[in-house]
Amino acid sequence: MSFALSVTGGASRANFARISHKKSTWPNVLAMCFTAYASQVWAVNESSSVGADKSADGNEPVAPSARMWRSLALSYGSTRHHYREPDPFARVDPLDSETGSIPTTQATLRWRGKLAQALPEIAVQAQASYAQGQTDYNGYLQSGITLTPYSARTGNTLRAYNLRVGLPLNAFTRQPRGQHNWAQHIAPYAEQSWHHWQRNLTQYGETFTWQTTSLGVMALWPLADLSLPQISRFTLEADLSTGRTHNPHMAAPALGFAVDLGSASTRNAVLALHYVVTPTWLLGLRYEAQRMSFGASPTVAGLQYPGSNQSSQSIAASMSYQY
């Protein structure tokens, strides 16, 4: 965008000409142009906070914050990871555990629209996350029937890829024109995810892989709907899901040991708040909590990998671009 062309109005043009003829320095000219540009951006923000955009087909009005359903977001934060293996013979509790905070990066791409005019509107989300860091290991070394307490630092690399398809509730409801359609902000969904966890213990490494199928509901709710100017620039995001792991597998190549683990349940919750800086850019703060577990493996060559429980809590700052 050109700063010079963005200066409009008779007074602004006169001031610009006056500065130019006074042999003013370029910093003064640029400062004035930037001030005019910032004023225009603020005016656009104000109008978008209270106005109404058009939907993709140009017919039905929707809240401006519904644009959040079409966005690319990048977030960075920390995940508090807790992993626990109970002792199947109840000798100690737990048999071992991993606890620590791991830096986490996440990218989320959202799209909402119709694949064909005759089909209902859908909401699609693709997400990728990467986390790498160390955790504190507390457990036992086993020799025969003897258990010796042992502590160390463990390196962790976690990757996850998620694909989600949802159906906004307004596909099932009709409201009179002019009334706010709350159903457009809520979408039940189905999600498939793929996970990889490299756990680098002091003596050897373990690699966990698994898939998860989940059902959930998400909401992207513009707080401007509450008609309170103080919060009109905020959008609330909430997400709840439950599912089950599939094809969990653990391999320890250095030990020549690999087994399939038992499938179990998984639960996830997300709460985030996004602030509209400009009609295109948003800043946000995001909290996520997860719980999942693996069942014990079958006995292979006299060895069995115990079941385990995992939980994590993460908090991250995000930047979103609405397209």
TORBAMAR-360235 format. One line per 5 residues: their letters; for each residue x, y negated, z negated of N, C-alpha, C. Coordinates in steps of 0.05 Angstrom, whole numbers, plus 5000, padded with zeros to 4 digits. Example, Ala and Ser with C-alpha at 12.3 -4.5 7.8 and 13.67 -1.06 7.14 Angstrom:
AS> 5264:5114:4844:5246:5090:4844:5264:5066:4844 | 5257:5045:4858:5273:5021:4857:5258:4999:4843
This chain:
MSFAL> 5017:5024:5000:5000:5000:5000:5018:4975:5000 | 5011:4955:5016:5026:4930:5017:5017:4911:4995 | 5036:4901:4979:5029:4882:4958:5019:4856:4969 | 5032:4846:4991:5024:4820:5003:4996:4821:5013 | 4988:4843:5026:4961:4844:5036:4940:4848:5014
SVTGG> 4948:4856:4991:4929:4861:4969:4921:4835:4955 | 4935:4813:4960:4928:4788:4947:4905:4775:4962 | 4882:4773:4950:4858:4763:4963:4847:4740:4947 | 4828:4725:4961:4816:4702:4948:4831:4676:4954 | 4816:4654:4956:4828:4629:4963:4849:4620:4944
ASRAN> 4844:4622:4918:4863:4613:4898:4889:4629:4900 | 4886:4655:4903:4910:4672:4905:4927:4665:4929 | 4914:4660:4952:4929:4653:4976:4943:4626:4973 | 4929:4608:4960:4941:4581:4956:4966:4583:4938 | 4963:4599:4916:4986:4602:4898:5009:4615:4912
FARIS> 5003:4635:4928:5024:4650:4943:5039:4631:4962 | 5023:4614:4976:5036:4595:4994:5053:4575:4979 | 5043:4565:4956:5057:4545:4941:5084:4556:4931 | 5084:4581:4922:5108:4593:4913:5128:4596:4935 | 5118:4604:4959:5136:4608:4982:5150:4582:4989
HKKST> 5136:4559:4988:5147:4534:4997:5166:4521:4975 | 5164:4531:4951:5181:4520:4930:5209:4533:4929 | 5214:4550:4948:5240:4565:4948:5243:4581:4923 | 5221:4593:4913:5222:4609:4889:5238:4634:4894 | 5248:4645:4873:5264:4669:4876:5246:4693:4881
WPNVL> 5257:4714:4894:5241:4737:4900:5229:4750:4875 | 5243:4751:4852:5230:4763:4828:5203:4750:4821 | 5202:4723:4824:5177:4709:4818:5155:4717:4838 | 5162:4719:4864:5142:4727:4884:5132:4755:4878 | 5151:4773:4873:5143:4801:4868:5126:4803:4843
AMCFT> 5133:4788:4822:5118:4789:4797:5089:4780:4802 | 5085:4759:4818:5058:4750:4824:5043:4771:4839 | 5056:4783:4860:5042:4804:4876:5035:4827:4859 | 5053:4835:4841:5047:4858:4824:5023:4852:4805 | 5022:4828:4795:5000:4820:4777:4973:4822:4792
AYASQ> 4973:4812:4817:4948:4813:4833:4941:4842:4839 | 4961:4858:4845:4955:4887:4851:4944:4901:4826 | 4957:4896:4803:4947:4909:4778:4919:4901:4772 | 4912:4875:4776:4885:4866:4771:4865:4881:4788 | 4872:4886:4814:4854:4900:4832:4850:4929:4823
VWAVN> 4873:4942:4815:4871:4970:4805:4853:4971:4781 | 4856:4952:4762:4839:4952:4738:4809:4948:4746 | 4804:4931:4765:4776:4926:4774:4765:4951:4786 | 4781:4965:4802:4771:4990:4814:4765:5011:4792 | 4783:5012:4772:4778:5030:4749:4752:5024:4735
ESSSV> 4747:4999:4730:4722:4991:4716:4698:5000:4732 | 4699:4995:4758:4675:5002:4775:4672:5032:4776 | 4694:5047:4777:4692:5076:4779:4683:5089:4753 | 4686:5074:4731:4678:5086:4705:4648:5085:4702 | 4635:5066:4716:4606:5064:4712:4590:5069:4737
GADKS> 4604:5071:4760:4591:5075:4785:4585:5104:4791 | 4577:5110:4815:4572:5138:4823:4584:5142:4850 | 4599:5165:4853:4610:5173:4878:4589:5190:4893 | 4596:5198:4917:4579:5216:4932:4592:5244:4932 | 4576:5264:4933:4586:5291:4935:4597:5296:4962
ADGNE> 4608:5321:4966:4622:5327:4991:4604:5323:5015 | 4578:5329:5012:4560:5326:5035:4549:5298:5038 | 4556:5280:5019:4549:5252:5021:4520:5246:5014 | 4505:5265:5002:4477:5261:4997:4472:5257:4967 | 4481:5275:4951:4473:5275:4923:4494:5261:4905
PVAPS> 4487:5241:4890:4506:5227:4874:4516:5244:4850 | 4542:5241:4845:4554:5256:4822:4571:5236:4806 | 4577:5243:4781:4593:5226:4765:4621:5224:4776 | 4635:5201:4774:4662:5198:4785:4681:5219:4773 | 4678:5226:4747:4696:5245:4735:4693:5273:4745
ARMWR> 4672:5278:4761:4670:5304:4774:4693:5309:4794 | 4707:5288:4801:4730:5291:4818:4752:5308:4805 | 4750:5311:4778:4770:5327:4764:4769:5356:4773 | 4746:5364:4785:4744:5391:4795:4761:5395:4820 | 4770:5373:4832:4789:5374:4855:4814:5360:4846
SLALS> 4833:5374:4835:4857:5361:4824:4881:5380:4824 | 4904:5368:4822:4929:5383:4817:4941:5372:4792 | 4947:5390:4772:4957:5382:4746:4983:5396:4740 | 5001:5381:4728:5026:5392:4718:5028:5386:4688 | 5035:5406:4672:5037:5402:4643:5063:5414:4632
YGSTR> 5072:5402:4611:5096:5412:4597:5092:5410:4567 | 5099:5432:4553:5095:5432:4524:5109:5455:4511 | 5099:5463:4488:5112:5485:4473:5091:5505:4465 | 5098:5531:4466:5080:5553:4459:5091:5567:4434 | 5075:5568:4413:5083:5582:4389:5074:5611:4393
HHYRE> 5094:5629:4396:5089:5657:4403:5093:5674:4379 | 5074:5693:4374:5076:5712:4352:5068:5740:4362 | 5088:5758:4360:5084:5786:4369:5089:5804:4345 | 5071:5824:4342:5072:5841:4318:5067:5870:4326 | 5084:5889:4317:5080:5917:4321:5076:5931:4293
PDPFA> 5052:5940:4288:5048:5955:4262:5061:5982:4263 | 5069:5992:4240:5081:6018:4238:5059:6040:4239 | 5060:6058:4259:5039:6078:4260:5039:6098:4237 | 5061:6099:4222:5063:6117:4199:5060:6102:4172 | 5054:6076:4174:5048:6060:4150:5071:6059:4130
RVDPL> 5096:6061:4139:5119:6060:4121:5126:6031:4114 | 5123:6013:4134:5129:5985:4130:5107:5969:4145 | 5105:5943:4139:5085:5927:4152:5096:5898:4156 | 5102:5890:4181:5100:5906:4206:5126:5921:4211 | 5125:5937:4232:5149:5951:4241:5169:5932:4252
DSETG> 5160:5913:4268:5176:5890:4277:5158:5868:4286 | 5170:5844:4288:5155:5820:4297:5173:5801:4311 | 5161:5784:4328:5175:5762:4341:5159:5736:4336 | 5173:5716:4327:5160:5690:4322:5178:5667:4331 | 5166:5648:4345:5182:5625:4353:5167:5607:4373
SIPTT> 5178:5584:4378:5167:5565:4397:5182:5565:4423 | 5168:5567:4446:5180:5571:4472:5171:5548:4490 | 5189:5533:4502:5181:5512:4522:5166:5524:4545 | 5144:5511:4553:5126:5522:4573:5119:5501:4594 | 5120:5509:4619:5112:5492:4642:5088:5505:4656
QATLR> 5069:5489:4664:5045:5500:4677:5035:5482:4700 | 5027:5495:4722:5015:5480:4744:4987:5491:4749 | 4968:5473:4754:4940:5481:4758:4928:5467:4782 | 4918:5482:4801:4905:5471:4825:4875:5478:4824 | 4858:5457:4826:4829:5462:4826:4817:5452:4852
WRGKL> 4797:5466:4861:4781:5458:4885:4752:5465:4880 | 4734:5448:4889:4706:5453:4887:4692:5444:4912 | 4674:5461:4922:4660:5454:4947:4645:5478:4958 | 4636:5476:4983:4622:5497:4996:4639:5509:5019 | 4640:5535:5020:4654:5548:5042:4638:5547:5068
AQALP> 4612:5545:5065:4593:5542:5087:4569:5528:5077 | 4555:5513:5095:4532:5497:5086:4510:5514:5073 | 4507:5539:5082:4486:5556:5072:4493:5569:5045 | 4518:5567:5037:4527:5580:5012:4527:5560:4989 | 4525:5571:4964:4525:5553:4941:4553:5542:4936
EIAVQ> 4554:5520:4922:4580:5508:4915:4595:5526:4896 | 4621:5528:4899:4638:5544:4881:4660:5526:4870 | 4672:5535:4848:4695:5522:4836:4718:5543:4834 | 4741:5536:4846:4764:5554:4847:4787:5541:4832 | 4801:5558:4817:4825:5548:4802:4847:5568:4805
AQASY> 4871:5559:4812:4895:5575:4813:4915:5563:4794 | 4928:5580:4778:4946:5570:4757:4971:5587:4755 | 4993:5574:4750:5019:5589:4746:5033:5576:4722 | 5044:5593:4705:5058:5583:4682:5085:5598:4678 | 5104:5584:4667:5131:5595:4662:5141:5586:4635
AQGQT> 5150:5605:4619:5161:5598:4593:5187:5613:4588 | 5206:5599:4577:5232:5612:4571:5243:5600:4545 | 5252:5618:4527:5263:5609:4502:5268:5632:4483 | 5277:5626:4460:5285:5646:4440:5265:5647:4417 | 5262:5671:4406:5245:5675:4383:5261:5691:4362
DYNGY> 5251:5691:4337:5264:5705:4315:5252:5733:4312 | 5270:5753:4314:5262:5781:4311:5267:5789:4283 | 5247:5802:4271:5249:5814:4244:5237:5842:4245 | 5254:5862:4240:5245:5889:4242:5264:5908:4229 | 5266:5932:4240:5281:5953:4228:5296:5969:4249
LQSGI> 5321:5978:4241:5335:5998:4257:5329:6025:4246 | 5323:6044:4264:5315:6071:4255:5337:6091:4262 | 5344:6107:4242:5363:6129:4245:5351:6153:4231 | 5340:6172:4247:5325:6194:4235:5300:6183:4222 | 5297:6188:4196:5274:6177:4181:5281:6152:4165
TLTPY> 5306:6143:4168:5315:6120:4153:5311:6094:4169 | 5299:6074:4155:5294:6048:4167:5311:6027:4153 | 5327:6012:4169:5344:5992:4158:5335:5964:4167 | 5329:5945:4149:5320:5919:4158:5341:5906:4177 | 5330:5891:4197:5348:5879:4217:5334:5854:4227
SARTG> 5351:5833:4231:5341:5807:4242:5360:5798:4264 | 5349:5785:4284:5365:5775:4307:5349:5754:4322 | 5362:5742:4342:5348:5724:4360:5343:5738:4386 | 5319:5734:4397:5311:5748:4422:5306:5728:4444 | 5316:5733:4468:5310:5716:4491:5284:5725:4504
NTLRA> 5268:5706:4513:5242:5713:4525:5238:5697:4551 | 5228:5710:4571:5219:5697:4595:5191:5708:4602 | 5172:5690:4603:5144:5697:4608:5134:5683:4633 | 5121:5698:4650:5108:5687:4674:5079:5696:4675 | 5061:5679:4684:5033:5686:4687:5022:5672:4712
YNLRV> 5005:5686:4726:4991:5675:4750:4961:5682:4747 | 4944:5662:4750:4915:5666:4746:4900:5655:4771 | 4879:5670:4778:4861:5661:4800:4833:5663:4789 | 4818:5641:4791:4791:5639:4780:4771:5630:4800 | 4747:5642:4800:4726:5633:4818:4701:5630:4800
GLPLN> 4689:5606:4801:4666:5600:4784:4643:5589:4801 | 4619:5589:4789:4595:5579:4802:4582:5558:4784 | 4585:5532:4791:4573:5511:4774:4543:5516:4769 | 4534:5509:4745:4506:5514:4738:4486:5499:4755 | 4495:5477:4767:4476:5462:4783:4468:5477:4809
AFTRQ> 4482:5499:4814:4473:5516:4836:4446:5530:4830 | 4439:5531:4804:4415:5545:4796:4393:5525:4786 | 4400:5500:4783:4381:5480:4772:4376:5457:4791 | 4353:5445:4790:4346:5422:4805:4334:5401:4786 | 4345:5376:4788:4335:5355:4771:4326:5332:4789
PRGQH> 4306:5316:4781:4297:5294:4797:4319:5275:4804 | 4319:5264:4828:4339:5245:4836:4339:5221:4818 | 4364:5212:4811:4366:5190:4792:4372:5199:4764 | 4366:5224:4757:4372:5234:4730:4399:5247:4731 | 4413:5245:4708:4440:5257:4707:4438:5287:4706
NWAQH> 4453:5300:4723:4452:5329:4725:4475:5341:4709 | 4470:5347:4683:4490:5357:4665:4501:5384:4675 | 4485:5399:4690:4494:5426:4698:4518:5425:4717 | 4523:5403:4730:4545:5402:4749:4572:5402:4735 | 4573:5398:4708:4598:5397:4693:4605:5424:4681
IAPYA> 4589:5445:4684:4593:5470:4671:4593:5492:4692 | 4613:5511:4689:4615:5532:4709:4623:5559:4696 | 4606:5579:4695:4615:5606:4688:4634:5616:4710 | 4652:5634:4702:4672:5643:4722:4682:5671:4716 | 4695:5683:4736:4710:5708:4733:4739:5702:4740
EQSWH> 4757:5714:4726:4786:5708:4730:4802:5734:4730 | 4822:5734:4747:4842:5756:4748:4869:5744:4743 | 4886:5756:4726:4912:5746:4721:4933:5768:4721 | 4958:5760:4726:4981:5778:4727:5002:5767:4709 | 5014:5784:4692:5033:5776:4671:5059:5792:4672
HWQRN> 5080:5778:4665:5107:5790:4664:5122:5778:4640 | 5132:5796:4622:5146:5787:4599:5172:5802:4597 | 5195:5788:4599:5221:5799:4596:5231:5793:4567 | 5234:5814:4552:5242:5812:4524:5271:5822:4521 | 5290:5804:4516:5318:5812:4515:5327:5815:4486
LTQYG> 5325:5839:4476:5335:5846:4449:5365:5847:4449 | 5377:5848:4425:5406:5848:4423:5418:5874:4435 | 5405:5897:4430:5416:5922:4439:5408:5929:4468 | 5384:5920:4476:5373:5928:4502:5351:5908:4509 | 5340:5912:4533:5318:5895:4542:5293:5911:4547
ETFTW> 5270:5897:4544:5244:5909:4549:5229:5891:4569 | 5216:5903:4588:5199:5888:4607:5171:5898:4606 | 5153:5879:4599:5124:5885:4598:5111:5873:4623 | 5093:5888:4635:5076:5878:4657:5048:5887:4652 | 5029:5869:4659:5001:5877:4655:4983:5857:4671
QTTSL> 4959:5865:4675:4938:5849:4688:4915:5845:4668 | 4900:5823:4673:4877:5818:4656:4854:5809:4673 | 4830:5820:4668:4806:5812:4681:4788:5799:4659 | 4779:5775:4664:4764:5760:4643:4738:5748:4655 | 4719:5743:4637:4695:5728:4643:4694:5704:4623
GVMAL> 4687:5681:4633:4687:5658:4616:4669:5636:4626 | 4670:5613:4612:4655:5589:4620:4673:5565:4614 | 4674:5547:4633:4689:5522:4630:4672:5498:4634 | 4681:5476:4622:4666:5450:4625:4686:5428:4629 | 4681:5410:4648:4696:5385:4652:4675:5363:4649
WPLAD> 4674:5351:4626:4651:5333:4619:4661:5304:4617 | 4651:5286:4634:4659:5258:4632:4645:5245:4609 | 4660:5234:4590:4648:5221:4566:4634:5195:4573 | 4637:5186:4598:4622:5162:4607:4592:5168:4606 | 4584:5193:4606:4556:5200:4605:4543:5192:4579
LSLPQ> 4560:5187:4558:4549:5180:4532:4543:5150:4530 | 4549:5135:4551:4544:5106:4552:4558:5091:4530 | 4582:5099:4522:4598:5085:4502:4623:5074:4516 | 4625:5048:4520:4648:5037:4535:4675:5045:4524 | 4677:5049:4498:4703:5055:4485:4714:5082:4495
ISRFT> 4697:5100:4504:4707:5127:4512:4700:5133:4541 | 4692:5113:4556:4683:5117:4583:4705:5128:4602 | 4730:5124:4595:4752:5132:4612:4762:5161:4606 | 4749:5174:4587:4758:5201:4579:4741:5223:4591 | 4754:5245:4598:4740:5269:4606:4748:5292:4588
LEADL> 4729:5307:4577:4734:5329:4559:4733:5355:4574 | 4754:5371:4570:4755:5398:4582:4754:5419:4561 | 4736:5439:4565:4734:5461:4546:4731:5487:4562 | 4743:5508:4551:4744:5534:4565:4745:5557:4545 | 4726:5576:4548:4726:5600:4532:4724:5624:4550
STGRT> 4740:5645:4543:4738:5669:4559:4745:5694:4542 | 4736:5717:4551:4743:5742:4539:4747:5763:4561 | 4765:5781:4557:4770:5801:4578:4784:5825:4567 | 4797:5839:4586:4811:5864:4579:4836:5867:4596 | 4857:5878:4584:4881:5883:4599:4878:5908:4616
HNPHM> 4893:5908:4638:4893:5932:4656:4922:5938:4663 | 4928:5963:4667:4954:5973:4676:4978:5962:4659 | 4976:5961:4633:4999:5951:4617:5021:5972:4618 | 5046:5962:4622:5069:5980:4626:5093:5968:4611 | 5109:5985:4599:5134:5976:4586:5157:5993:4596
AAPAL> 5179:5979:4603:5202:5993:4613:5227:5983:4598 | 5244:6002:4589:5270:5995:4577:5291:6010:4593 | 5301:5998:4615:5320:6012:4633:5345:6022:4619 | 5356:6007:4600:5380:6015:4587:5377:6041:4571 | 5352:6046:4562:5346:6071:4547:5335:6093:4565
GFAVD> 5331:6086:4591:5319:6106:4609:5290:6113:4600 | 5276:6093:4590:5249:6098:4578:5229:6079:4590 | 5207:6090:4600:5185:6073:4611:5159:6087:4606 | 5139:6072:4597:5113:6084:4590:5090:6065:4597 | 5067:6077:4601:5042:6061:4604:5030:6057:4576
LGSAS> 5021:6033:4571:5009:6026:4545:4979:6028:4547 | 4966:6027:4524:4937:6028:4524:4924:6001:4530 | 4902:6000:4544:4888:5975:4550:4873:5966:4525 | 4870:5940:4522:4857:5929:4499:4845:5902:4506 | 4833:5888:4487:4819:5863:4492:4837:5839:4492
TRNAV> 4827:5817:4504:4841:5792:4504:4821:5769:4502 | 4829:5747:4488:4811:5724:4485:4827:5699:4489 | 4814:5678:4499:4828:5653:4505:4810:5629:4501 | 4821:5607:4491:4806:5583:4487:4823:5559:4494 | 4812:5539:4508:4826:5515:4516:4809:5490:4509
LALHY> 4823:5470:4498:4810:5444:4493:4829:5422:4502 | 4820:5404:4520:4838:5384:4530:4822:5357:4533 | 4837:5336:4531:4825:5309:4535:4842:5294:4556 | 4828:5284:4577:4842:5270:4599:4833:5241:4599 | 4853:5224:4604:4847:5195:4606:4852:5185:4634
VVTPT> 4832:5171:4645:4833:5161:4672:4850:5135:4672 | 4874:5137:4683:4892:5114:4685:4885:5098:4710 | 4881:5111:4733:4871:5099:4758:4851:5119:4769 | 4836:5111:4790:4817:5130:4801:4830:5156:4811 | 4856:5156:4814:4870:5180:4825:4885:5195:4803
WLLGL> 4897:5181:4784:4915:5193:4765:4903:5194:4737 | 4908:5216:4723:4899:5220:4695:4922:5230:4678 | 4922:5222:4653:4941:5233:4633:4924:5249:4613 | 4936:5271:4603:4920:5287:4584:4937:5301:4563 | 4922:5311:4543:4934:5327:4522:4918:5353:4520
RYEAQ> 4932:5376:4519:4919:5402:4522:4927:5421:4500 | 4907:5435:4488:4913:5455:4468:4901:5482:4477 | 4916:5503:4474:4907:5530:4483:4914:5551:4462 | 4895:5569:4457:4900:5591:4438:4893:5617:4452 | 4910:5637:4448:4906:5664:4461:4910:5686:4440
RMSFG> 4895:5707:4444:4899:5732:4428:4896:5755:4447 | 4914:5775:4444:4912:5799:4460:4926:5822:4446 | 4923:5846:4456:4936:5869:4443:4940:5891:4464 | 4959:5909:4457:4964:5933:4473:4959:5957:4456 | 4948:5978:4468:4946:6003:4454:4972:6019:4454
ASPTV> 4975:6038:4436:4999:6055:4436:5001:6071:4461 | 5026:6077:4468:5031:6094:4493:5026:6123:4487 | 5023:6140:4507:5023:6169:4503:5051:6177:4494 | 5054:6200:4482:5080:6210:4474:5095:6221:4498 | 5119:6211:4503:5136:6219:4525:5163:6228:4515
AGLQY> 5170:6254:4519:5195:6265:4510:5198:6261:4480 | 5177:6264:4465:5177:6261:4436:5177:6232:4427 | 5175:6213:4445:5175:6185:4437:5149:6172:4444 | 5140:6153:4426:5116:6138:4431:5121:6109:4425 | 5112:6091:4443:5115:6063:4438:5090:6054:4423
PGSNQ> 5093:6041:4400:5069:6034:4383:5052:6012:4396 | 5027:6011:4387:5010:5989:4395:5020:5962:4384 | 5010:5941:4395:5020:5914:4386:4998:5893:4389 | 5001:5871:4374:4983:5849:4375:4999:5824:4382 | 4988:5807:4399:5001:5781:4405:4982:5758:4402
SSQSI> 4992:5736:4392:4976:5712:4391:4995:5688:4398 | 4983:5668:4409:4999:5644:4416:4982:5619:4414 | 4995:5597:4408:4982:5571:4408:5001:5552:4422 | 4990:5537:4441:5007:5518:4456:4994:5491:4457 | 5011:5471:4458:5003:5443:4461:5020:5430:4482
AASMS> 5008:5416:4501:5023:5405:4523:5012:5378:4532 | 5029:5362:4543:5021:5337:4557:5018:5342:4586 | 4998:5330:4599:4993:5336:4627:4990:5310:4643 | 4995:5313:4669:4990:5292:4689:4974:5304:4712 | 4951:5292:4719:4934:5303:4740:4930:5284:4762
YQY> 4930:5294:4787:4924:5279:4811:4898:5288:4823 | 4879:5270:4826:4853:5277:4837:4853:5271:4867 | 4846:5291:4883:4847:5287:4912:4819:5289:4924
